[in-house]
Amino acid sequence: MTRDPLARIVAERGERALEELSVLRSSDPPTTGGRVLSYVYDSGVEGLDELAVRASALAYGVNGLDPTVFGSVAALHGGIVRRMRAVLAPPDDDEVFGSVTSGGTESCLLACLAAREVRARTAGDGCSIVAPVTVHAAFRKAAHVLGIRFVGVEVDPATARVSADDMLAAVDSDTCLVVCSAPSYPTGVIDPVVDVAAGLESLDRSIGLHVDACLGGLALPFWPASPGAGPVTNPWDLRVPRVTSISADLHKYGFAPKGTSVLLSRGRQRHRAAWFATTDWPGYPVVNPTLAGSKPLEPVAAAWVVMEALGDDGQRELVARTARATERLAAGLAEIDGLRLLDRDPGPLLALGSDASRPEGRRVHPHLWADACGRAGIAVQCQPGYRQTRGDIASSAHLTVTPVTEELVEEILAVAGAAADEVRGQPAPAPPAGFADVLDALDSGALSPADILALPEDDVHTMVAAVLTGDAEPGMATLLAAIERLPTDVGARLVRAYLAAVMEG
């Protein structure tokens, strides 16, 4: 036993803290087992998570800041980039370079930063990103952080598909980057990369074309043909010569722990344009290929080991399991009276909306349905309706399918059917009482959006805290009902305050 009294104190307190952590985690939904159909990506392969934990332990304490000090940093990053280049770029392409990041948001932000730098633009000078409104919110965040305008191109309200012509029409002399998704998170649609690339050919070559394959980058290349939605046949990655960068997450369909992603870029100029370097201070030369300085090696080591363990054959088998589960779920969900499976492409995402072709008494509101599924132990994600001038995108519910889902298809369909029976014919959910007054005041003109945006943060906190402590049955349907009615800037402020109140306890 150690003679160091501090070590004994630390050990005792640590054990108590671990016990408390165990209690806290016991109230969370499970991250394995397939009953959470968003946010988590469970391979279902026995022992794979344990390999990742062992890899993390071996890398514990290594600072990824300087690969000249810790050689394993360069070796692991290089191995991951080579692997992803083999999946997403033409064979033997020596003009594609990459960085390993902390997740999809960082990969997307760095792609936008590189695009701004390549165009020799500066923050706030009018430089813009052109993307479908269905592109991941990370690009709106990147625009906000980098001082770039986000130009959202509206999509077909029935299919959520964007027209290449509409995308190209939005490109002008201020555009630094055009973004397509493979696939789009809300519905699983793959944007028309080839057509957009062809249209950009006649424009300035310094305008980047980024493909956000954070979700599909390790699923679509291995997706098998199926009766419901055949193989992915249209090129969408760096095999399209005009594509200048692509992002793909390893912690999604690479089945690595959170958080690892890769940004691949065509050419050294674009790759290095996202880096930060300075010698303008008295300390060591600072060179950061990503946003972080000091950063852990644990997630990178875990991702590398998982990729090595799976190999192409293991990856292909896991994606095949995912594809079988997706098609079985799609077929079963399409049979539920009152729900409608939304348009999609090959890939592991499904979305459902209310079937407007059915009488009102037979329709199922997707948010009420999702909350009912959650009460029965299957977590489904709610997605609010989206206002467009060409027609609104309706409310929907989102399902992310993973390999382990294949073992639960019948259980999920049983829960889905029972949940639909429970809420079929019910009216659309109403906003929480705490927000209803605000909505009524906005509708009557007693309050303007500017009035709400000008409120002190403490007043906004009081408003959302009342929602959190109200008597309404928990669930997302009522909160989404408020978001759908609020102006987007007001809605953003209120949901920010809502989550902040949750975090503040």
TADALIN-V738677 format. One record per pair of residues at least 6 apart in sequence whose C-alpha atoms are under 6 Angstrom apart, sorted by the first residue. I is the first residue (numbers start at 1). J is the second residue. D is the distance in whole Angstrom. If there is no record, write none. Layout:
i=<I I>
j=<J J>
d=<D D>
//
This chain:
i=<32 34 34 35 36 37 37 37 37 38 41 41 43 43 44 52 55 55 56 56 59 59 60 62 63 63 63 64 64 64 64 65 65 67 67 81 88 88 89 89 90 95 95 96 96 96 97 97 98 98 99 99 100 100 101 101 101 102 102 102 103 103 103 104 104 104 105 107 107 109 110 113 114 114 114 115 115 115 116 117 123 123 124 127 127 127 128 128 128 128 128 128 129 129 129 129 129 130 130 131 131 131 131 132 132 133 133 133 143 143 155 155 157 157 157 159 164 164 176 177 177 177 178 179 179 179 180 180 181 181 181 181 182 182 182 183 183 183 187 188 188 189 189 193 197 208 209 209 210 210 210 211 212 212 213 213 214 214 214 217 218 218 219 222 224 225 229 244 244 245 245 246 246 247 247 248 248 249 250 250 250 251 251 251 251 256 265 275 275 276 276 277 277 278 279 318 321 322 322 325 334 338 338 338 338 339 339 339 339 340 340 340 340 341 342 342 348 349 349 350 350 351 351 352 352 353 353 354 354 354 355 361 362 362 363 363 364 366 366 367 367 368 369 369 370 371 372 373 380 381 381 382 383 383 383 384 384 384 385 385 385 385 386 386 429 430 430 431 431 431 431 432 434 434 441 442 461 464 483>
j=<42 404 405 378 379 379 380 399 400 400 252 402 403 404 404 302 301 302 298 302 297 298 298 297 294 295 296 73 295 296 297 293 294 73 74 98 237 238 238 239 239 266 267 265 266 267 264 265 263 264 262 263 261 262 260 261 262 259 260 261 259 260 261 214 249 261 138 247 263 142 274 274 270 273 274 176 177 208 176 273 146 147 147 148 174 175 148 149 150 174 175 176 150 151 175 177 178 151 178 152 153 178 179 152 153 152 153 154 149 150 161 162 391 392 393 343 195 196 207 207 208 209 209 209 210 211 191 211 190 191 211 212 190 213 216 189 190 216 351 344 349 344 345 236 242 244 243 244 244 245 246 246 246 247 247 248 247 248 249 248 253 254 253 316 231 231 346 265 266 264 265 263 264 262 263 261 262 261 256 260 261 257 258 259 260 303 271 288 289 287 288 286 287 286 285 403 403 402 403 406 341 355 362 363 364 353 354 355 364 352 353 354 355 352 351 352 401 399 400 398 399 397 398 396 397 366 396 363 364 365 363 425 424 425 424 425 424 396 397 382 477 477 419 420 380 475 419 419 399 397 398 397 395 396 397 395 480 484 393 394 395 484 392 393 478 478 481 478 479 481 482 478 466 467 447 448 497 498 491>
d=<6 6 5 5 5 6 5 5 5 5 6 6 5 6 5 4 6 5 4 5 6 5 6 6 6 6 6 6 5 6 6 6 5 5 5 6 6 6 5 5 5 6 5 6 5 6 6 5 5 4 6 5 6 5 6 5 6 5 5 6 5 5 5 6 6 6 5 6 5 5 6 6 6 5 4 6 6 6 6 6 6 4 5 5 5 6 5 4 6 6 5 6 5 6 6 5 6 5 5 5 6 6 5 5 4 5 6 6 6 6 5 4 6 6 5 5 6 5 5 6 5 6 5 6 5 6 6 5 6 5 6 5 5 5 6 5 4 6 5 5 5 5 5 5 5 6 5 5 6 5 6 5 6 5 5 5 5 4 5 5 5 6 6 5 5 4 5 6 5 5 4 6 5 6 5 6 5 4 6 5 5 5 5 6 6 5 5 6 4 6 5 5 4 5 5 6 5 5 4 5 6 5 5 4 5 6 5 5 6 5 5 6 5 5 6 5 5 6 5 6 5 5 4 5 5 5 4 6 5 5 6 4 6 5 6 5 5 5 5 6 5 6 6 6 5 6 5 6 6 6 5 5 6 5 6 5 6 6 5 5 4 6 6 5 6 6 6 5 6 5 5 6 6 5 5 6 6 5 5>
//
